């Protein structure tokens, strides 16, 4: 028996555009057709979002609310520990709801990492915050989706000087396997065509500019290929994305954050989605930030949040939505 995926929707940082885009998402008729939705947060935050968006509060009718209270009246478009504390509390509550078996996926509107750090978040980002509270120690990584192209990376939010030492054969294989499994879930089991970037200029140029491609990345690609994954590389990163944009590849594995993020955001920043892949629960969010420059104006684009929601629903349906009775 097919059942709609159950999705927790979070408004993100309460002082940014998150509450507005959450309200706009709920106002779309297809949103409720796709999933059973639980709101996580303070009712006043969601109501404020509807007011900014010029929408009636009736968009919330019939939805379940898991209340996370916000005691303070926070000013718009301002980084603060209070906003970060509230945001972290909503993430924790979403994890608790998942652990109780009530949801299959989490979709959150943009967060503000600085605010969460001010509030005491010890982890490097919200993905690792989720992992900590889920008690999950396995492989997880951000996957960025811009239209049809998916990208992930071996290292993420770490200093650039640390990158080379953090690239291991296992890490490269894990990243390849992760994007392959996530794309298969989204594509109904069909295998994606994956390319892997090198670390050094010109992919090391035969060892003249570094041996990571020869000693680590290349062998990792061969290992993944031997397991049945359609993967090739390593390729020079500066030309790889030209081929990817052309449609030669469905997914790209890069070695560090900006190597893939700059290209991905140029290809479709206003449409981009981030998946926190590998976690026990499906987690998705728009790739853009809290947009303090337009917060409170009612002009925020709901498109990326809508895309994130649809992608989370599709992945959750393939992994859990059909198994509940």
MARLUM-44198 format. One line per field, with one value per residue (C-alpha): chain; residue in one letter; residue number from 1; x, y, z. Coordinates in steps of 0.5 Angstrom, whole numbers, plus 2048, in hexadecimal, padded with zeros to 3 digits. Layout:
# residues N
c (A,...)
r (a,...)
k (NUM,...)
X (X,...)
Y (Y,...)
Z (Z,...)
END
This chain:
# residues 325
c (A,A,A,A,A,A,A,A,A,A,A,A,A,A,A,A,A,A,A,A,A,A,A,A,A,A,A,A,A,A,A,A,A,A,A,A,A,A,A,A,A,A,A,A,A,A,A,A,A,A,A,A,A,A,A,A,A,A,A,A,A,A,A,A,A,A,A,A,A,A,A,A,A,A,A,A,A,A,A,A,A,A,A,A,A,A,A,A,A,A,A,A,A,A,A,A,A,A,A,A,A,A,A,A,A,A,A,A,A,A,A,A,A,A,A,A,A,A,A,A,A,A,A,A,A,A,A,A,A,A,A,A,A,A,A,A,A,A,A,A,A,A,A,A,A,A,A,A,A,A,A,A,A,A,A,A,A,A,A,A,A,A,A,A,A,A,A,A,A,A,A,A,A,A,A,A,A,A,A,A,A,A,A,A,A,A,A,A,A,A,A,A,A,A,A,A,A,A,A,A,A,A,A,A,A,A,A,A,A,A,A,A,A,A,A,A,A,A,A,A,A,A,A,A,A,A,A,A,A,A,A,A,A,A,A,A,A,A,A,A,A,A,A,A,A,A,A,A,A,A,A,A,A,A,A,A,A,A,A,A,A,A,A,A,A,A,A,A,A,A,A,A,A,A,A,A,A,A,A,A,A,A,A,A,A,A,A,A,A,A,A,A,A,A,A,A,A,A,A,A,A,A,A,A,A,A,A,A,A,A,A,A,A,A,A,A,A,A,A,A,A,A,A,A,A)
r (x,x,x,x,x,x,x,x,x,x,x,x,x,x,x,x,x,x,x,x,x,x,x,x,x,x,x,x,x,x,x,x,x,x,x,x,x,x,x,x,x,x,x,x,x,x,x,x,x,x,x,x,x,x,x,x,x,x,x,x,x,x,x,x,x,x,x,x,x,x,x,x,x,x,x,x,x,x,x,x,x,x,x,x,x,x,x,x,x,x,x,x,x,x,x,x,x,x,x,x,x,x,x,x,x,x,x,x,x,x,x,x,x,x,x,x,x,x,x,x,x,x,x,x,x,x,x,x,x,x,x,x,x,x,x,x,x,x,x,x,x,x,x,x,x,x,x,x,x,x,x,x,x,x,x,x,x,x,x,x,x,x,x,x,x,x,x,x,x,x,x,x,x,x,x,x,x,x,x,x,x,x,x,x,x,x,x,x,x,x,x,x,x,x,x,x,x,x,x,x,x,x,x,x,x,x,x,x,x,x,x,x,x,x,x,x,x,x,x,x,x,x,x,x,x,x,x,x,x,x,x,x,x,x,x,x,x,x,x,x,x,x,x,x,x,x,x,x,x,x,x,x,x,x,x,x,x,x,x,x,x,x,x,x,x,x,x,x,x,x,x,x,x,x,x,x,x,x,x,x,x,x,x,x,x,x,x,x,x,x,x,x,x,x,x,x,x,x,x,x,x,x,x,x,x,x,x,x,x,x,x,x,x,x,x,x,x,x,x,x,x,x,x,x,x)
k (1,2,3,4,5,6,7,8,9,10,11,12,13,14,15,16,17,18,19,20,21,22,23,24,25,26,27,28,29,30,31,32,33,34,35,36,37,38,39,40,41,42,43,44,45,46,47,48,49,50,51,52,53,54,55,56,57,58,59,60,61,62,63,64,65,66,67,68,69,70,71,72,73,74,75,76,77,78,79,80,81,82,83,84,85,86,87,88,89,90,91,92,93,94,95,96,97,98,99,100,101,102,103,104,105,106,107,108,109,110,111,112,113,114,115,116,117,118,119,120,121,122,123,124,125,126,127,128,129,130,131,132,133,134,135,136,137,138,139,140,141,142,143,144,145,146,147,148,149,150,151,152,153,154,155,156,157,158,159,160,161,162,163,164,165,166,167,168,169,170,171,172,173,174,175,176,177,178,179,180,181,182,183,184,185,186,187,188,189,190,191,192,193,194,195,196,197,198,199,200,201,202,203,204,205,206,207,208,209,210,211,212,213,214,215,216,217,218,219,220,221,222,223,224,225,226,227,228,229,230,231,232,233,234,235,236,237,238,239,240,241,242,243,244,245,246,247,248,249,250,251,252,253,254,255,256,257,258,259,260,261,262,263,264,265,266,267,268,269,270,271,272,273,274,275,276,277,278,279,280,281,282,283,284,285,286,287,288,289,290,291,292,293,294,295,296,297,298,299,300,301,302,303,304,305,306,307,308,309,310,311,312,313,314,315,316,317,318,319,320,321,322,323,324,325)
X (800,803,803,805,80C,80B,80F,811,812,816,816,81E,820,81A,81E,81F,81B,819,813,810,812,810,809,809,80B,805,800,802,7FC,801,805,800,7FE,806,806,803,807,808,80B,810,811,80D,806,808,80E,80A,804,809,80C,805,804,80A,808,801,7FE,7F8,7F9,7F5,7FA,7FC,7F5,7F5,7FD,800,805,80A,80B,812,811,814,814,817,815,81B,81D,81D,823,828,82D,82C,82D,826,824,829,826,81F,822,826,820,81C,821,821,81A,81A,81F,81A,814,818,81B,814,812,80D,810,815,818,81A,81A,81C,81C,823,827,82C,833,836,830,830,837,836,830,836,836,83C,83B,83E,837,830,831,836,831,82C,831,833,82C,82A,830,832,83A,839,83B,837,838,834,832,830,82B,82B,825,828,82F,831,837,83A,841,846,848,843,844,84B,851,854,85B,858,855,85A,85C,854,853,854,852,84C,84A,84A,846,841,83F,83E,83A,836,834,833,82E,82A,82A,827,822,820,820,81C,822,825,82D,830,836,83B,842,847,84B,853,855,85B,85C,85B,859,861,863,866,869,86C,868,866,865,85E,85B,860,860,859,854,855,855,84F,84C,84E,84B,845,844,846,840,83B,83B,83B,841,847,84C,850,84F,852,84C,84D,84A,846,840,840,83F,83A,836,836,832,838,837,832,836,83D,841,846,84B,84A,844,845,848,841,83D,83F,83D,837,834,836,832,82C,82C,825,823,828,826,82A,829,82D,82E,830,82C,826,821,820,822,822,822,823,82A,829,82A,826,826,826,826,81F,81C,815,814,80F,814,817,817,814,816,81D,819,813,819,81C,815,814,81A,81A,813,815,81B,817,812,817,81A,814,80E,80C,80E,809,803)
Y (800,807,80C,813,815,819,81F,824,82B,830,837,838,83E,843,849,847,846,83F,840,843,83E,838,83C,83D,835,833,838,834,82F,829,829,826,821,81F,81D,81D,823,825,82C,82D,833,839,83B,842,841,83D,843,848,845,845,84C,84E,84A,84D,846,844,840,83B,838,835,831,82A,829,826,82B,829,82F,832,838,83F,843,849,84E,84E,854,852,851,851,84B,849,844,844,842,83D,83A,83A,837,831,82F,82E,82A,826,825,823,81D,81B,81B,816,812,811,80E,814,817,814,81B,822,828,82F,836,839,839,83E,83A,841,841,83A,83A,840,83C,836,832,82E,82A,82D,82D,82B,825,822,825,821,81B,81C,81C,816,813,811,810,80E,811,817,81D,823,822,828,827,82D,82A,824,824,821,823,820,821,81D,822,828,82E,82D,832,831,830,829,827,823,81F,81D,81A,813,80D,80B,812,812,80C,80D,814,810,80B,810,814,80E,80B,812,813,80C,80D,813,810,80A,805,808,808,80F,811,814,818,819,81F,81F,824,827,82C,827,821,821,821,81A,81B,822,826,821,819,819,817,812,80F,810,813,80E,808,80A,80B,804,801,804,802,7FB,7FB,7FD,804,808,80D,810,814,818,81E,825,829,82F,82B,826,82A,82C,825,824,82A,827,821,81C,81B,81A,81B,81E,81D,822,822,828,82E,833,82F,82C,832,838,834,831,838,83B,836,837,83A,83D,836,832,82D,82A,823,820,819,813,815,810,815,819,820,826,82D,833,834,83C,83F,843,849,84F,854,852,84F,852,855,84F,84E,848,842,83C,838,835,833,830,82C,82A,827,824,820,81E,81B,817,814,813,810,80B,809,809,80C,805,801,803,800)
Z (800,7FE,803,802,805,80C,80C,812,80F,813,812,813,816,818,816,80F,809,80C,80F,808,804,808,808,800,800,804,800,7F9,7F8,7F6,7FD,801,7FB,7FB,803,80A,80D,814,816,81B,81F,822,81F,81F,81B,815,816,815,80F,80C,80E,80A,804,804,805,80A,810,80D,809,810,811,812,813,819,81D,822,826,827,82B,829,82F,82C,827,823,81E,816,813,818,81B,822,827,828,821,821,827,825,81E,821,826,820,81D,823,823,81C,81E,824,81F,81A,820,822,81C,81A,814,80E,80C,80E,80A,80D,80A,80A,811,813,815,819,81D,81F,820,825,828,82A,824,824,81E,817,814,815,811,817,81C,819,819,821,823,81F,822,81B,81A,812,80C,80A,806,802,7FB,7F7,7F2,7EC,7E7,7E5,7E7,7EE,7F2,7F8,7FB,7FF,804,806,80B,80D,80C,805,808,80B,804,801,808,809,802,803,7FE,803,803,7FB,7FB,800,7FC,7F6,7F9,7FD,7F6,7F2,7F8,7F8,7F1,7F0,7F5,7F2,7EB,7EC,7ED,7E6,7E7,7E6,7E2,7E7,7E6,7EB,7EB,7ED,7F3,7EF,7E9,7E3,7E7,7E9,7E2,7E3,7E9,7E7,7EC,7F1,7F2,7F5,7EF,7EE,7F5,7F8,7F3,7ED,7F1,7F5,7EE,7EC,7F2,7F1,7EA,7EC,7F0,7EB,7EB,7E4,7E6,7E3,7E5,7E8,7E3,7E3,7E7,7E3,7DD,7E0,7E1,7DA,7D8,7DE,7DB,7D5,7D7,7D7,7DF,7E3,7EA,7EC,7F2,7F4,7F9,7FD,7FE,7F9,7F3,7F2,7F6,7F1,7EB,7ED,7F0,7E9,7E6,7EA,7F0,7F0,7EF,7F3,7F9,7FE,801,807,804,808,80E,811,80F,808,809,804,804,7FF,7FD,7FE,805,809,805,80A,805,802,809,80B,804,801,7FB,7FD,7F7,7FA,7F4,7F7,7FD,7F9,7F5,7FC,7FE,7F8,7F8,7FF,7FE,7F8,7FC,802,7FE,7FB,801,806,804,801,807,80C,80E)
END
